[in-house]
Amino acid sequence: MNARAFPAGGATWLNDIHSGLNRTPVRRLAAPESMEALHSLLRETRDAGGFIASSGCRHAMGGQQFLAGETVLDLRGLNRILDFDEDRGRLRAEAGIQWPELIAGYRARTSPDAQPWGIAQKQTGADTFTLGGSLSANGHGRGLTLAPFIQDVAEFSLLRADGSLVRCSRTENSELFGLAIGGYGLFGIITDVTLQLVLRRRLERVVEIRDAETLPAAFEQRIREGFLYGDFQFSIDETSEGFLRTGVFSCYRPTDRPLPARPARELEEANWLQLLYLAYTDRARAYEQYADYYLSTSGQVYESDTHQLGPYLPDYAARIQQMGATHSPSSLLISELYVPRDLLPAFLQDAAVFLRETGMTVIYGTVRLIEKDAESFLPWAREKYACVIFNLQVDHSPVGMDRARQAFTGLIDRALARGGNYFLTYHRFASAAQLQNGYPRFGQFLARKKHHDPGELFQSDWYRHYRREWNAE
């Protein structure tokens, strides 16, 4: 924690939404609602010798949106759509806008006779992510042939430590373009973003049960057949032979079929809560019900932008405990691992053995695809990978956290050993050696950070941790 004293009123306490494992005392939480207010906050904090971390909806779990003892910006008040070019499909919006607002915004501005545009991708699992947060993490969705989010960005504005506001694109301030996307807020404050939209299309969902051994070939076949999106949601029942092996393979292909008169069959919040309860208490039944539901939706028609939206239960941990699924505080912690696609079956088999040995409970998991990222300075998608996401139940105790550390670092080792990688900021368990292996340009990343922000005005608890770890090496 920074040595500066807290103001007379004491600290403001913040935590992340998903895991609840980052309770952090900050000097102040500031929520500017105009560019003038943002400039003023930056100038005031810098002149007082303080530091700044930027946050959106606080889903991130590695501490990159928090900074103990310092100023945290809540940028959700900067949420206006600034411009929509219907001819080119370019949408400019403030960085604090969340995905439902963004989608509703361009739909409302689309002329009846204009070409229908839509987003190419957004992070799945929740909708309340900000546009700026999506850039800072360089996230991805479930596109079968898409690179990370950087590919969808035409340009953005960046408020730098000296107070200057610069445009960043592939031709203007191009180094900052590659540094700030996937730069976790360390190079300035992203204030507005121009997205390149894609043609909005109707899609048909096609669902089948697959074995992981056939998955690489099945994904490739779907791509050849013209499917645009898809994923594989594997069995979480560690007592079965199908653990991390059998799964629900759902893909989406363009169709000329009309949208249904009634909304497509979808699970409501109560249904998701019940499935989550079963995932804690009866994983065999949870997978069976989940698979049955998805199979029943095969053939449904969606739109390519709104099919990426979905419910999220921000208070799931407390509700699950109230239902008796757990007897002590716990929550889900995520990690995302990347492996060459042909090595995916072997990785899942190895991970199944390892997770059984650790006794960690898998509550949810999925496999997606990603294309190589050749644009960001610190890419996580170094090659064409399969992305494997694990949601593990973590008890909020020293023993529980130690078990989580062993599980996640073990999974990272298994991905790296196969020429893969891991996502940097879901947690701070990875060692400096793992960081060096997965992100060999991290030292250069730190150097460019110092070059563009000599006073290190923009920091985070995640940054301070790995700056210290890296220098200790």
C-alpha positions as CSV (number, residue, x, y, z in Angstrom):
1,M,0.0,0.0,0.0
2,N,1.2,3.5,-0.7
3,A,2.6,5.3,2.3
4,R,0.4,8.4,1.9
5,A,-2.2,8.8,4.7
6,F,-5.8,8.4,3.8
7,P,-8.0,11.5,4.0
8,A,-9.8,12.3,7.3
9,G,-12.9,10.3,6.2
10,G,-10.8,7.1,5.8
11,A,-10.5,4.8,2.9
12,T,-13.0,3.8,0.3
13,W,-13.2,0.1,-0.1
14,L,-13.6,-1.6,-3.5
15,N,-13.8,-5.2,-4.7
16,D,-14.1,-7.0,-8.0
17,I,-17.6,-8.2,-9.0
18,H,-16.8,-11.8,-10.0
19,S,-14.4,-13.3,-7.4
20,G,-14.7,-10.8,-4.5
21,L,-11.0,-11.6,-3.8
22,N,-9.6,-8.1,-4.3
23,R,-11.0,-6.0,-1.4
24,T,-8.9,-2.8,-1.7
25,P,-8.7,0.4,0.2
26,V,-8.4,3.4,-2.1
27,R,-7.9,7.1,-1.4
28,R,-10.9,8.1,-3.5
29,L,-13.2,6.7,-6.2
30,A,-13.8,9.4,-8.7
31,A,-16.6,9.2,-11.4
32,P,-16.1,11.9,-14.0
33,E,-19.1,12.5,-16.4
34,S,-17.4,14.9,-18.8
35,M,-14.0,15.3,-20.4
36,E,-13.5,18.6,-18.5
37,A,-14.0,16.7,-15.2
38,L,-11.6,14.0,-16.3
39,H,-8.9,16.5,-17.3
40,S,-9.3,18.2,-13.9
41,L,-9.0,15.0,-12.0
42,L,-5.9,13.9,-13.8
43,R,-4.3,17.3,-13.3
44,E,-5.2,17.5,-9.6
45,T,-4.0,13.9,-8.9
46,R,-0.7,14.4,-10.8
47,D,0.0,17.8,-9.1
48,A,-0.6,16.2,-5.7
49,G,1.9,13.4,-6.3
50,G,-0.7,10.7,-6.5
51,F,-1.3,7.9,-9.0
52,I,-4.4,6.7,-11.0
53,A,-6.0,3.4,-11.9
54,S,-8.9,3.3,-14.4
55,S,-11.8,1.0,-13.9
56,G,-15.1,0.2,-15.7
57,C,-17.5,-2.4,-14.3
58,R,-14.9,-4.1,-12.1
59,H,-15.2,-7.6,-13.4
60,A,-11.5,-8.0,-13.7
61,M,-9.9,-10.2,-11.0
62,G,-6.2,-9.5,-11.1
63,G,-6.1,-6.1,-9.6
64,Q,-5.5,-4.1,-12.8
65,Q,-8.4,-1.8,-12.1
66,F,-7.5,-1.1,-8.4
67,L,-4.6,0.8,-6.8
68,A,-4.4,0.6,-3.0
69,G,-4.1,4.0,-1.3
70,E,-4.6,6.0,-4.5
71,T,-7.2,7.3,-6.9
72,V,-9.4,5.0,-8.9
73,L,-11.5,6.3,-11.8
74,D,-14.9,4.9,-12.5
75,L,-15.4,5.8,-16.2
76,R,-18.9,4.5,-16.6
77,G,-20.3,8.1,-16.7
78,L,-18.5,8.7,-20.0
79,N,-21.0,6.6,-22.0
80,R,-22.3,8.6,-24.9
81,I,-22.3,7.5,-28.6
82,L,-20.5,10.3,-30.4
83,D,-20.9,9.4,-34.1
84,F,-22.2,6.6,-36.3
85,D,-21.1,6.5,-40.0
86,E,-23.8,4.3,-41.6
87,D,-22.0,4.2,-44.9
88,R,-18.7,2.7,-43.5
89,G,-20.1,1.0,-40.5
90,R,-18.0,3.0,-38.0
91,L,-19.2,3.7,-34.5
92,R,-17.5,6.2,-32.2
93,A,-18.5,6.0,-28.5
94,E,-17.1,7.1,-25.2
95,A,-15.1,4.4,-23.5
96,G,-17.4,4.0,-20.5
97,I,-20.3,2.8,-22.5
98,Q,-21.3,-0.8,-21.8
99,W,-22.2,-3.3,-24.5
100,P,-26.0,-3.4,-24.3
101,E,-26.0,0.5,-24.5
102,L,-23.7,0.4,-27.4
103,I,-25.7,-2.2,-29.4
104,A,-29.0,-0.4,-28.6
105,G,-27.4,2.9,-29.7
106,Y,-26.3,1.9,-33.2
107,R,-29.6,0.0,-33.8
108,A,-31.6,3.1,-32.8
109,R,-29.5,5.2,-35.2
110,T,-29.8,2.9,-38.2
111,S,-32.0,4.2,-41.0
112,P,-34.8,1.8,-42.2
113,D,-33.2,1.5,-45.6
114,A,-29.6,1.4,-44.5
115,Q,-27.3,-1.7,-44.3
116,P,-27.6,-3.3,-40.9
117,W,-24.4,-3.2,-39.0
118,G,-23.4,-5.0,-35.8
119,I,-20.5,-5.7,-33.5
120,A,-18.1,-8.5,-34.6
121,Q,-17.5,-9.7,-31.0
122,K,-17.6,-8.9,-27.3
123,Q,-16.5,-10.8,-24.2
124,T,-19.0,-13.5,-23.3
125,G,-20.2,-14.4,-19.8
126,A,-21.5,-11.0,-19.0
127,D,-22.6,-7.9,-20.8
128,T,-21.6,-5.2,-18.3
129,F,-18.2,-4.6,-19.6
130,T,-17.1,-1.2,-20.8
131,L,-15.8,-0.5,-24.2
132,G,-12.6,0.9,-22.8
133,G,-12.1,-2.1,-20.5
134,S,-12.5,-4.4,-23.5
135,L,-9.7,-2.5,-25.3
136,S,-7.5,-2.5,-22.2
137,A,-7.8,-6.3,-21.9
138,N,-7.8,-6.9,-25.6
139,G,-10.5,-9.4,-25.0
140,H,-12.3,-11.8,-27.4
141,G,-15.6,-13.5,-28.0
142,R,-16.4,-16.8,-29.6
143,G,-15.7,-16.1,-33.3
144,L,-14.3,-19.0,-35.1
145,T,-12.0,-17.0,-37.3
146,L,-11.5,-13.8,-35.3
147,A,-8.3,-12.3,-33.7
148,P,-8.6,-10.5,-30.4
149,F,-10.5,-7.3,-30.0
150,I,-7.8,-5.1,-31.5
151,Q,-8.8,-6.2,-35.0
152,D,-12.2,-4.4,-34.5
153,V,-10.7,-1.1,-33.4
154,A,-10.2,1.7,-36.0
155,E,-8.8,4.3,-33.6
156,F,-9.2,5.7,-30.1
157,S,-8.4,8.8,-28.0
158,L,-5.9,8.5,-25.2
159,L,-5.5,11.0,-22.4
160,R,-1.8,10.9,-21.5
161,A,-0.1,11.8,-18.2
162,D,0.9,15.3,-19.4
163,G,-2.7,16.1,-20.1
164,S,-2.5,15.8,-23.8
165,L,-5.3,14.0,-25.7
166,V,-3.9,12.1,-28.7
167,R,-5.5,10.0,-31.5
168,C,-4.1,6.5,-31.8
169,S,-4.6,4.3,-34.9
170,R,-2.5,2.0,-37.1
171,T,-1.2,5.1,-38.9
172,E,-1.2,7.8,-36.1
173,N,0.6,7.2,-32.8
174,S,0.8,3.6,-33.9
175,E,3.1,2.5,-31.1
176,L,0.6,3.7,-28.5
177,F,-2.2,2.0,-30.5
178,G,-0.4,-1.4,-29.9
179,L,0.6,-0.6,-26.4
180,A,-2.7,0.7,-25.0
181,I,-4.8,-2.1,-26.5
182,G,-3.9,-5.0,-24.1
183,G,-2.0,-2.4,-22.0
184,Y,-4.4,-2.7,-19.0
185,G,-4.7,1.1,-18.5
186,L,-1.0,1.7,-18.0
187,F,-0.4,4.1,-20.9
188,G,-3.2,6.6,-20.3
189,I,-7.0,6.8,-20.1
190,I,-8.9,5.6,-23.2
191,T,-11.6,8.2,-23.6
192,D,-13.4,7.2,-26.8
193,V,-13.2,4.4,-29.3
194,T,-14.1,4.1,-33.0
195,L,-15.2,0.5,-33.8
196,Q,-15.4,-1.0,-37.2
197,L,-18.7,-2.9,-37.3
198,V,-19.5,-5.8,-39.6
199,L,-22.6,-6.8,-41.5
200,R,-25.3,-7.9,-39.1
201,R,-26.6,-11.3,-40.1
202,R,-29.1,-13.9,-39.0
203,L,-27.6,-17.0,-37.6
204,E,-28.8,-20.6,-36.9
205,R,-27.5,-22.4,-33.9
206,V,-26.4,-26.0,-34.5
207,V,-25.8,-28.1,-31.4
208,E,-24.4,-31.6,-30.9
209,I,-22.5,-33.6,-28.3
210,R,-18.8,-34.1,-29.1
211,D,-15.8,-35.7,-27.7
212,A,-12.7,-33.6,-27.2
213,E,-10.6,-36.0,-29.4
214,T,-12.7,-35.0,-32.4
215,L,-12.9,-31.3,-31.5
216,P,-10.0,-29.8,-33.6
217,A,-11.3,-31.5,-36.7
218,A,-14.9,-30.5,-35.9
219,F,-14.0,-26.8,-35.5
220,E,-12.1,-26.9,-38.8
221,Q,-15.1,-28.5,-40.5
222,R,-17.4,-25.9,-39.2
223,I,-15.1,-23.1,-40.5
224,R,-15.0,-24.7,-43.9
225,E,-18.8,-24.8,-43.9
226,G,-19.1,-21.1,-43.2
227,F,-20.0,-21.1,-39.5
228,L,-19.0,-17.8,-37.8
229,Y,-19.2,-18.4,-34.1
230,G,-19.0,-21.4,-31.8
231,D,-17.7,-23.0,-28.6
232,F,-17.4,-26.3,-26.7
233,Q,-18.7,-26.4,-23.2
234,F,-17.2,-29.5,-21.5
235,S,-18.5,-31.7,-18.7
236,I,-17.6,-30.6,-15.2
237,D,-18.4,-33.9,-13.6
238,E,-15.0,-35.1,-12.2
239,T,-16.5,-38.5,-11.3
240,S,-17.2,-39.4,-14.9
241,E,-15.0,-40.5,-17.8
242,G,-16.3,-37.5,-19.8
243,F,-14.8,-35.0,-17.4
244,L,-13.3,-32.2,-19.6
245,R,-13.7,-34.6,-22.5
246,T,-17.4,-34.8,-23.5
247,G,-19.1,-31.5,-24.2
248,V,-21.8,-29.4,-25.9
249,F,-20.6,-28.2,-29.3
250,S,-22.6,-25.2,-30.4
251,C,-21.9,-23.3,-33.6
252,Y,-23.7,-20.6,-35.6
253,R,-24.0,-20.4,-39.3
254,P,-25.6,-17.7,-41.5
255,T,-29.1,-18.3,-42.6
256,D,-31.9,-16.7,-44.6
257,R,-34.5,-18.1,-42.3
258,P,-36.6,-15.4,-40.6
259,L,-36.3,-14.5,-37.0
260,P,-39.0,-16.1,-34.8
261,A,-42.1,-14.2,-34.0
262,R,-41.4,-14.9,-30.3
263,P,-38.0,-14.6,-28.7
264,A,-35.8,-17.7,-29.0
265,R,-36.0,-20.1,-26.1
266,E,-33.5,-18.8,-23.5
267,L,-32.7,-19.6,-19.9
268,E,-34.0,-17.0,-17.4
269,E,-32.1,-15.8,-14.4
270,A,-33.7,-18.3,-12.1
271,N,-32.8,-21.1,-14.5
272,W,-29.2,-20.0,-14.5
273,L,-29.1,-19.8,-10.7
274,Q,-30.5,-23.3,-10.4
275,L,-27.9,-24.7,-12.9
276,L,-25.2,-22.9,-10.9
277,Y,-26.5,-24.4,-7.7
278,L,-26.3,-27.9,-9.3
279,A,-22.8,-27.2,-10.5
280,Y,-21.8,-26.8,-6.9
281,T,-23.8,-29.7,-5.5
282,D,-24.4,-32.3,-8.3
283,R,-22.2,-31.7,-11.3
284,A,-23.4,-34.8,-13.2
285,R,-26.9,-33.5,-13.1
286,A,-25.8,-30.0,-13.9
287,Y,-24.1,-31.1,-17.1
288,E,-27.0,-33.3,-18.1
289,Q,-29.5,-30.5,-17.7
290,Y,-27.2,-28.0,-19.5
291,A,-26.7,-30.3,-22.4
292,D,-30.4,-31.1,-22.7
293,Y,-31.2,-27.5,-22.8
294,Y,-28.7,-26.6,-25.5
295,L,-29.7,-29.6,-27.6
296,S,-33.3,-28.4,-27.5
297,T,-32.2,-25.0,-28.9
298,S,-30.5,-26.4,-32.0
299,G,-32.1,-24.8,-35.1
300,Q,-33.0,-21.5,-33.4
301,V,-32.3,-18.3,-35.3
302,Y,-30.6,-15.3,-33.8
303,E,-29.0,-12.0,-34.9
304,S,-25.2,-11.9,-35.0
305,D,-24.8,-9.0,-32.5
306,T,-27.5,-9.7,-29.9
307,H,-26.8,-13.5,-29.8
308,Q,-23.6,-12.5,-28.0
309,L,-25.6,-10.9,-25.1
310,G,-26.4,-13.0,-22.0
311,P,-27.4,-12.8,-18.4
312,Y,-25.0,-12.5,-15.5
313,L,-25.6,-12.8,-11.7
314,P,-23.3,-10.4,-10.0
315,D,-24.4,-11.6,-6.5
316,Y,-24.2,-15.3,-7.4
317,A,-21.7,-16.2,-4.6
318,A,-24.0,-14.9,-1.8
319,R,-27.1,-16.4,-3.3
320,I,-25.5,-19.8,-3.8
321,Q,-24.3,-19.7,-0.1
322,Q,-27.9,-18.8,1.0
323,M,-29.2,-21.8,-0.9
324,G,-26.9,-24.0,1.1
325,A,-24.5,-25.0,-1.7
326,T,-21.5,-23.8,0.4
327,H,-21.0,-23.4,4.1
328,S,-18.2,-20.8,4.0
329,P,-17.5,-17.9,1.7
330,S,-16.3,-18.9,-1.7
331,S,-16.5,-17.7,-5.3
332,L,-15.4,-18.5,-8.8
333,L,-12.0,-17.6,-10.1
334,I,-11.2,-17.7,-13.8
335,S,-8.2,-18.6,-15.8
336,E,-7.8,-18.8,-19.6
337,L,-5.2,-21.0,-21.1
338,Y,-4.1,-21.2,-24.8
339,V,-2.7,-24.2,-26.6
340,P,-2.0,-25.1,-30.2
341,R,-5.3,-26.5,-31.6
342,D,-4.0,-29.9,-32.5
343,L,-2.7,-30.3,-28.9
344,L,-6.1,-29.4,-27.3
345,P,-7.2,-33.0,-26.6
346,A,-4.0,-33.9,-24.9
347,F,-4.1,-30.7,-22.8
348,L,-7.6,-31.4,-21.7
349,Q,-6.8,-35.0,-20.7
350,D,-3.7,-33.8,-18.8
351,A,-5.8,-31.0,-17.1
352,A,-8.5,-33.5,-16.1
353,V,-5.9,-35.7,-14.3
354,F,-4.3,-32.7,-12.6
355,L,-7.5,-31.1,-11.4
356,R,-8.7,-34.4,-10.0
357,E,-5.4,-34.6,-8.1
358,T,-5.8,-31.1,-6.7
359,G,-9.4,-31.6,-5.7
360,M,-10.4,-28.3,-7.2
361,T,-14.0,-28.0,-8.3
362,V,-14.7,-27.0,-11.9
363,I,-18.0,-25.1,-12.0
364,Y,-17.9,-24.1,-15.6
365,G,-15.6,-24.4,-18.6
366,T,-15.5,-23.8,-22.3
367,V,-13.3,-24.0,-25.4
368,R,-13.1,-21.3,-28.1
369,L,-10.8,-20.4,-31.0
370,I,-8.6,-17.4,-31.5
371,E,-6.6,-16.2,-34.5
372,K,-3.0,-14.9,-34.1
373,D,-2.7,-11.3,-32.8
374,A,0.0,-9.6,-34.8
375,E,-0.8,-6.0,-33.7
376,S,-0.7,-5.5,-29.9
377,F,2.7,-5.0,-28.2
378,L,2.0,-7.7,-25.6
379,P,-0.1,-10.3,-27.3
380,W,-1.6,-13.2,-25.5
381,A,-2.6,-14.9,-28.8
382,R,0.9,-15.4,-30.1
383,E,-0.4,-18.1,-32.5
384,K,-3.7,-19.6,-33.7
385,Y,-4.8,-21.2,-30.4
386,A,-7.6,-23.0,-28.8
387,C,-8.7,-21.1,-25.7
388,V,-9.7,-23.1,-22.6
389,I,-11.5,-21.3,-19.9
390,F,-11.8,-22.7,-16.4
391,N,-14.1,-21.3,-13.6
392,L,-12.8,-22.9,-10.4
393,Q,-14.5,-22.7,-7.0
394,V,-12.2,-21.0,-4.6
395,D,-12.7,-20.9,-0.8
396,H,-11.9,-17.6,0.8
397,S,-9.4,-18.8,3.2
398,P,-5.6,-19.1,3.3
399,V,-5.8,-22.8,2.5
400,G,-8.3,-22.2,-0.3
401,M,-6.1,-19.5,-1.8
402,D,-3.0,-21.7,-1.7
403,R,-4.9,-24.5,-3.4
404,A,-6.1,-22.1,-6.1
405,R,-2.5,-20.9,-6.6
406,Q,-1.3,-24.4,-7.1
407,A,-4.1,-25.2,-9.5
408,F,-3.8,-22.2,-11.7
409,T,0.0,-22.2,-11.9
410,G,-0.1,-25.9,-12.7
411,L,-2.5,-25.3,-15.5
412,I,-0.3,-22.5,-16.8
413,D,2.7,-24.8,-16.7
414,R,0.8,-27.4,-18.8
415,A,-0.2,-24.8,-21.4
416,L,3.3,-23.3,-21.7
417,A,4.9,-26.7,-22.0
418,R,2.8,-27.2,-25.2
419,G,3.9,-23.9,-26.7
420,G,0.7,-22.2,-25.5
421,N,0.1,-19.2,-23.2
422,Y,-2.2,-17.8,-20.5
423,F,-4.2,-14.6,-20.0
424,L,-2.2,-12.2,-17.9
425,T,-4.7,-10.5,-15.5
426,Y,-7.3,-13.0,-14.2
427,H,-5.1,-13.4,-11.1
428,R,-1.6,-12.7,-9.8
429,F,-0.6,-16.3,-9.3
430,A,1.8,-16.7,-12.2
431,S,5.5,-16.6,-11.4
432,A,8.1,-14.3,-13.0
433,A,9.4,-17.3,-14.9
434,Q,5.9,-18.1,-16.3
435,L,5.5,-14.5,-17.2
436,Q,8.9,-14.5,-19.1
437,N,7.9,-17.7,-20.9
438,G,4.4,-16.5,-22.0
439,Y,5.3,-12.8,-22.5
440,P,9.0,-12.5,-23.5
441,R,8.5,-8.8,-24.4
442,F,7.3,-7.9,-20.9
443,G,10.6,-6.2,-20.1
444,Q,10.3,-4.1,-23.2
445,F,6.7,-3.4,-22.2
446,L,7.9,-2.0,-18.9
447,A,10.5,0.1,-20.6
448,R,7.9,1.6,-23.1
449,K,5.7,2.3,-20.1
450,K,8.4,4.4,-18.5
451,H,9.1,6.1,-21.8
452,H,5.5,7.2,-22.3
453,D,4.7,7.8,-18.6
454,P,8.0,8.8,-16.9
455,G,6.3,9.6,-13.6
456,E,4.3,6.3,-13.8
457,L,1.1,8.3,-13.1
458,F,-1.0,5.3,-14.4
459,Q,-0.6,2.3,-12.2
460,S,-2.5,-0.6,-10.7
461,D,-2.0,-3.3,-8.0
462,W,-1.4,-5.8,-10.8
463,Y,1.3,-3.6,-12.4
464,R,3.1,-3.0,-9.1
465,H,3.1,-6.7,-8.3
466,Y,4.6,-7.8,-11.6
467,R,7.0,-4.8,-11.9
468,R,8.4,-5.9,-8.5
469,E,8.5,-9.6,-9.6
470,W,10.2,-8.8,-12.8
471,N,12.8,-6.6,-11.2
472,A,13.5,-9.2,-8.6
473,E,14.5,-11.6,-11.3
